[in-house]
Structure formats: structure tokens, C-alpha cells
């Protein structure tokens, strides 16, 4: 077996609404082999992983997977179940997976959800190696792999503080996206975007953070505000440390000037020798060191968010309790076996680390690692009580005295931090302040672990408080998201919606096949219909509305960029992409694009083409009808049975009726505008553009725009200016050129339907089909073009997509000649030369239709030929009847 790739889909996808990993696996020598065919394999697997007895599989009950094993199942499926079991053993368990044929013999996609991406990826690879070892009946150290996966998860997953805020946002329905591999997380979309990083937000003042990191400057500000702080000074040499010690009242504390998490801190220093050694320890973390008088009392941390005290904990330094038998070193090992303790910040508590500070603390109190404390004797291993150095915490939030609360809130206000951890030494936090009480430190980005999961007492949902500060009640963190997919027409629909919304003064972010736009400015060029491009829009704080063209490829490769849309449109499902990514039928294609329908939020709107038989019944699909969304249909036929049934039941629809775009809502018909008054319809002769306009109108009405606003914007939507490369019409001398992006049978047929309106003139099609389409798609495209054009010039794309040069062109040629034997047909492979030939041979009143690959090449040639953009041929007539909108039978 061999792994081709492992992809991460971070958003909702065709396999799951949760993030998944997809491992493309070639079974090679195991192709067509089933589990029972490998002698002893099932027995060895069940012996090593007995927990798989509980796996349900498709049987829907415990033991279902084992039944499949014994009956015989293929090895991709086995690896899926093993990977799921391993995630549970590593403490990152997920329960959902599936295995799907990947379009090649012996090749499968093994899909598993994940909580920890990198650790789960490691376990997928482990599952493959484990199965190979079982087949060969060889030893495999599975436990070491499990431990390594746990370490990977601890190292790469979000820390507890960040994770708590993300979970709080999730509870509020606020979307989140991790940026990079650290703890930076985006909350919200567009203009509602905010960042968090651990317990720091983009509301946090950079100046306040810098002040908090400078312990001496912090004390200066607090002292100016008449808040109690210990006396001390900043030193940078041992000599200065000794001199300062002699001027202060012992005991004293030394700590790095810019330190955190208790690193390099030494307390209760009473001699010159202790100060000198402590200075050297502190200087390892910071060039400058603070030495100050040590306050006496109990150690507390108070959390202030948005200038309000929300949690408090009493901290106890790392310690062990003797049993009269074990050494301190052994007791530390026993304590560290507590499952609540982990490395760093991945668990509620941190493991105790033996370092110079710990050794000095033991020495100071007359102990060593080899000392054996008496039974029940408590031995403190450190004098500072930070959780990050192995300390524990007790929640005391409900007992904080009002004077302490007021002092802490004023301290946070003085420094200017929105999220502030305040370290206190008090005789008792439940009593009024005493002269010996004081603030010893202010912390930006304070750790939340001790408040979320204290060793004793109630946990506090402080993540919720942070989210409520960032998004007060009533704020959702969202902007309207409008998503558009389908086989044909989605680019035009996307552009129409964006243009209409921009006329209202909204800042619109748009993704299309030719680039990413914010209002009219293109900020990135190329085919940008995938989730990464959508995330660009959803991450831009200027964007107020997102209109996202969403293509098949991005949905399969990476899933959706958003969790829910407000409005989604599926324009049609037509013959295309067969033979790609395991797509074999139109139902396969629908399954992919239907994800947009499934992910419309409750109360949102799903807009469907009633003239497409698959989309007409889509609202009945269990995954589509299981949430309360509004269904809106559009149709070129006002009497369509689906439209009639839908509107009779009180539903909303948009139809073409006697040349008018009409809204049918609450059984009332309202004329909005004549189709002929929309420039892109070419005087109402381009029926596919009318359908696109209907979809755009439906979306903008669902958004809440007035009909008058939509009508005015549509009337001013110029094809050449606002819809480049989509049915752009030019006059070239005495003839005409129509530029379009169609590359499948339905696109050719739609333009041929338009050509049927141009009676009395020759129409030439300059055509090509991408090389990654199945031969059946190419051949049907050739037949459609032959039935609708008088003559053909067949070119090929520069990107052959795995084909030999001329291969697709010859398939088109043979298909065209097969259906219309006498059709004039030439092969000119180069796109530019094909268009040049068509223009050279242009007859008076002839129409040349070119379906381009590279728009810039076509536009340059048209400019050289003196082409003039126009919106209609002078003698074009609008459609006179419904029959005129349809292609004659002979034309497909």
C-alpha cells in the first residue's frame, strides 16, 4: 500500500460538516483482496485492538465492523476503523469516518474527522504501517506511536486559554478560524472580524501590553495611582543586586524584568549569597532583573475582563506530600503521573520540572532530591505559585472582598488592559485590605487554566466573558454571505448580485473565476472560486457583504470557507466534469454542489432553478429539508408545474412571463422589469442571461433590497463593463464577435439557442473543451456545437490537462461530423490563430462566437481588429413568445 497524499478540509465538506482529513490510498497488491483472504489477519487485528469489537460500521450496532471483517471487507475500510480507534487511544478521539472509491482501480479516499489535525494525520500513516505489519505477522510498537501522537497533539493544538475562547464563540454561533500553526484565531467575518491570541484580543492596547511586560514600569504606574506595590529596583549586575538587597527590607524577590509564567523567579531571599545566585538565574531569561521586597501572605491571581473582576484563584506552589518511603525525586514522578498534568499548557495542570530554581528551593529548606519526607509532610518545591511551574489553584471567586475587587479593577484600568491577570499577595482575599497586602504583578494575556479547571472549587467560563466583551449581546460576528454554484451561469449571477448590492453603498467582497474583488477593485487575479479566496473576503475588515462564486473543485479539495450562508444559489446541474475526481454521473455532481443547499442557515434562503429536474426536487432531500430555510425557485416558464405547486403553497418564485421578470410572492404577481431592458440579455434574446438575472433578482430580494433598487441596477449592468468574458458582444467591421466562457455541452447549446434568434446570418463557433473531461462530455459538446453553428473552428486549450496535443480537438471534430456530416469544420489548435482566421474570413453580418481559454488574448486580438463593444445587434428583436426562447428540435 502507499499513501499518495493527505489533505486537510477545515470546513464543512461533502463528507462531513466537521473538519476532516482525506488520505488518498493506493492498495496496490491488496487491490480486490478482502480481510478474510489474509490468513490470521483478522485474529491478529482483534487481539491487538480488541476495542474495535464495539465499532458499529454500516450495521448500525456494536460488533458491526467485526461482522464485516469476518464476511470480508477491503483494506481501505479496515484502515479507516483502525485510525478512528487510534485517535481514541491517543486522547483525541473521533467517531466518524468513511472510505470512498477515488476514481482509479485500487485507489480509495479514507476520510476521518479530526480534533487534532497533525496528530490524526500521524495516526492515519500509523494505521497503514500497522496493517502492513499485521499482514506480515511482524511486531509493531503501537503504544509508542500512540504516545507520540499524544505529544504531537499537545504541541500543535490550541492551548487551553485560546481553546476556551473558541469554544465560547462556538456556543454563541460566532465563526472562528485558526490562522497558521500558533494560537492566533480569527473570530467573525468581514467587518465583524476580531483576533484573539491566547487571552489577548485585538482590543488589547499595544502600549498597555508593553507596560505590563515591564515590571518596574508597571509598578511605577500603579504607585502613581496610589495602589499598593512592593518597593524595589531594576539591576543588571550581581554587585548592583547586592547593593540593592542591602537597601531593602529582607526577605526579597528577584525576577526577570520582562519574564512571564514564573520563569527565573526566586523568593524569600535573605542572604547576599542567595541574592547573587538568584540574580544569575533571573538573568538567564532577561538582561535586566527586578529585585524587590517580598510581601508576606497568600498568593492569589485575579482575572479582570473589560475592567470587571470575573474570577479569582488562590495559587499553591508546586509541592509533594511525603509518605515516609519515597524520595522527593520519586514523589515528583508520582505526582507527574496524574492524568491532569501535562507538558506545557495542554492540560489543567503542568508537570513539575526539576531545574536549578527547584533545586535551590530544596537546598534552602534543607532538602535534596534524595531526601525522604516524613508521612504527610508537605515539601514545597518552589516559592512562586505559577501553574506553569507545577503549582495548583483553588477557585475563590465567590469570596473576594469588595475592597480587593475595587483595587484590581482600578489596577487594570490604570494599565489599560482589557484582559488582565493581577497577582496579589494578601493575608486573606475574603477580608478588607491590610497595610501589608499588595499587587506584585500585572499580566497581559494571562493564562486561563486555573479559572477554567481549578484543582479545587468551581470552574469559571471566563472564555464566555471574553467573547461577550468582543461581541456584546445582539452581535453575531457575521456579515451576510451569499454563495453561488452550478454548472453554468454562476460567474454572471455572482457579478450581478455584487453590482446590485454595491449600488446601496455596501462594501462588497466578491470571488469569481477571474479574481477576488472588493467593490470594483480586483485585489487578486485568477480562478478564485475556492475556499482560500473566500477566506480572503471573509477576513477583510472592510467587507460588509460577501458574494462568493463557489466551484466544484474547491468544494472537493478544501470544503467550504464558511460554516453557514445566508443565501445560496444553485443555477443548474449540467453535463460537465464527468471523469474528474471520481465523478461519473450528474447525480455525483449534484451531490457535491448540494453542500451549499445543506449549509444555508436556519431562516436563510436557498434559490433553485425549477427548470432543472434535479434541482426541482432538491428541497425534498433529507439533508436539505432538515433545517428551516426558505426555498425560492426561478424559471423561464411561468406555468411550470413546480412553480405552480410552490407558489400555490405560498412560496416565492421569480419567472419570465410575457417578456417581464415577475415576482410571485404570497400568490401575488408583481412585474419588476422587462427582460429586454437588461443589457446582458441582448434585447431579451439570450435566454440563459435572463435565467441568470432571475437568480440574481431572487437573491437580492431575499437579502431585503427594494424592487426599485434592483431594477435600476440591472438596467445599468453593462455586459462589457461589468461582466467581462461572459457573452460580450463586439462589432468588427461589417460583422460581429460574441465572447463567452462556455466549455461544456449545455453552454454550447445555450449560445446556439441564442444563435437561433439571428436568422439570416452565418454563425461560426470557435470552440474547445478542457482535456480533463471524459470523452463522452467532449463528444456531446461537439454534437451540440454542430447542431447550433453553421461552421466550426476547433481549437485547444494551452493547458492540455493530461491529453496529447490535438486529441480533444479531433474528438470534437469527429463528433461534429458524425451529427452534421457536411458541416464546415476546421482545426486550428492555437486560440489566437483560430480567432484571427475567423476574423479574416468574417462575412458581412456574420456572427463569430468564441469560447475562450484566456480572455486577455482574445481582447488583445479584438482591439487589434478595431472591435467596438455593443449591447445588441442593430436588428435584434426581443423574444416574441415562449417558443422563440427555445432552440428548435434540430438544434438540440
HELIX and SHEET records of a PDB file:
HELIX    1   1 UNK A   28  UNK A   30  5                                   3    
HELIX    2   2 UNK A   35  UNK A   37  5                                   3    
HELIX    3   3 UNK A   41  UNK A   48  1                                   8    
HELIX    4   4 UNK A   50  UNK A   54  5                                   5    
HELIX    5   5 UNK A   57  UNK A   59  5                                   3    
HELIX    6   6 UNK A   64  UNK A   71  1                                   8    
HELIX    7   7 UNK A   75  UNK A   89  1                                  15    
HELIX    8   8 UNK A  117  UNK A  136  1                                  20    
HELIX    9   9 UNK A  142  UNK A  156  1                                  15    
HELIX   10  10 UNK A  160  UNK A  172  1                                  13    
HELIX   11  11 UNK A  190  UNK A  192  5                                   3    
HELIX   12  12 UNK A  206  UNK A  213  1                                   8    
HELIX   13  13 UNK A  215  UNK A  224  1                                  10    
HELIX   14  14 UNK A  238  UNK A  247  1                                  10    
HELIX   15  15 UNK A  272  UNK A  283  1                                  12    
HELIX   16  16 UNK A  328  UNK A  336  1                                   9    
HELIX   17  17 UNK A  356  UNK A  364  1                                   9    
HELIX   18  18 UNK A  387  UNK A  389  5                                   3    
HELIX   19  19 UNK A  397  UNK A  399  5                                   3    
HELIX   20  20 UNK A  402  UNK A  415  1                                  14    
HELIX   21  21 UNK A  449  UNK A  452  1                                   4    
HELIX   22  22 UNK A  462  UNK A  470  1                                   9    
HELIX   23  23 UNK A  490  UNK A  502  1                                  13    
HELIX   24  24 UNK A  531  UNK A  538  1                                   8    
HELIX   25  25 UNK A  552  UNK A  558  1                                   7    
HELIX   26  26 UNK A  586  UNK A  598  1                                  13    
HELIX   27  27 UNK A  613  UNK A  616  1                                   4    
HELIX   28  28 UNK A  618  UNK A  620  5                                   3    
HELIX   29  29 UNK A  622  UNK A  625  1                                   4    
HELIX   30  30 UNK A  641  UNK A  648  1                                   8    
HELIX   31  31 UNK A  675  UNK A  677  5                                   3    
HELIX   32  32 UNK A  679  UNK A  681  5                                   3    
HELIX   33  33 UNK A  687  UNK A  703  1                                  17    
HELIX   34  34 UNK A  707  UNK A  715  1                                   9    
HELIX   35  35 UNK A  719  UNK A  722  1                                   4    
HELIX   36  36 UNK A  745  UNK A  755  1                                  11    
HELIX   37  37 UNK A  775  UNK A  788  1                                  14    
HELIX   38  38 UNK A  807  UNK A  819  1                                  13    
HELIX   39  39 UNK A  831  UNK A  840  1                                  10    
HELIX   40  40 UNK A  855  UNK A  864  1                                  10    
HELIX   41  41 UNK A  883  UNK A  885  5                                   3    
HELIX   42  42 UNK A  889  UNK A  891  5                                   3    
SHEET    1   A 4 UNK A   2  UNK A   9  0                                        
SHEET    2   A 4 UNK A  20  UNK A  26 -1                                        
SHEET    3   A 4 UNK A 107  UNK A 113 -1                                        
SHEET    4   A 4 UNK A  97  UNK A 101 -1                                        
SHEET    1   B 4 UNK A 176  UNK A 178  0                                        
SHEET    2   B 4 UNK A 184  UNK A 187 -1                                        
SHEET    3   B 4 UNK A 194  UNK A 197 -1                                        
SHEET    4   B 4 UNK A 200  UNK A 201 -1                                        
SHEET    1   C 4 UNK A 232  UNK A 235  0                                        
SHEET    2   C 4 UNK A 289  UNK A 293 -1                                        
SHEET    3   C 4 UNK A 252  UNK A 256 -1                                        
SHEET    4   C 4 UNK A 266  UNK A 269 -1                                        
SHEET    1   D 5 UNK A 392  UNK A 395  0                                        
SHEET    2   D 5 UNK A 308  UNK A 316 -1                                        
SHEET    3   D 5 UNK A 298  UNK A 305 -1                                        
SHEET    4   D 5 UNK A 419  UNK A 426 -1                                        
SHEET    5   D 5 UNK A 438  UNK A 444 -1                                        
SHEET    1   E 2 UNK A 319  UNK A 321  0                                        
SHEET    2   E 2 UNK A 378  UNK A 380 -1                                        
SHEET    1   F 2 UNK A 341  UNK A 342  0                                        
SHEET    2   F 2 UNK A 349  UNK A 350  1                                        
SHEET    1   G11 UNK A 521  UNK A 525  0                                        
SHEET    2   G11 UNK A 515  UNK A 518 -1                                        
SHEET    3   G11 UNK A 508  UNK A 512 -1                                        
SHEET    4   G11 UNK A 545  UNK A 549  1                                        
SHEET    5   G11 UNK A 480  UNK A 485  1                                        
SHEET    6   G11 UNK A 565  UNK A 570  1                                        
SHEET    7   G11 UNK A 600  UNK A 609  1                                        
SHEET    8   G11 UNK A 630  UNK A 635  1                                        
SHEET    9   G11 UNK A 652  UNK A 657  1                                        
SHEET   10   G11 UNK A 660  UNK A 665 -1                                        
SHEET   11   G11 UNK A 668  UNK A 674 -1                                        
SHEET    1   H 7 UNK A 824  UNK A 827  0                                        
SHEET    2   H 7 UNK A 791  UNK A 794  1                                        
SHEET    3   H 7 UNK A 763  UNK A 767  1                                        
SHEET    4   H 7 UNK A 847  UNK A 851  1                                        
SHEET    5   H 7 UNK A 735  UNK A 740  1                                        
SHEET    6   H 7 UNK A 728  UNK A 732 -1                                        
SHEET    7   H 7 UNK A 868  UNK A 870 -1                                        
END                                                                             
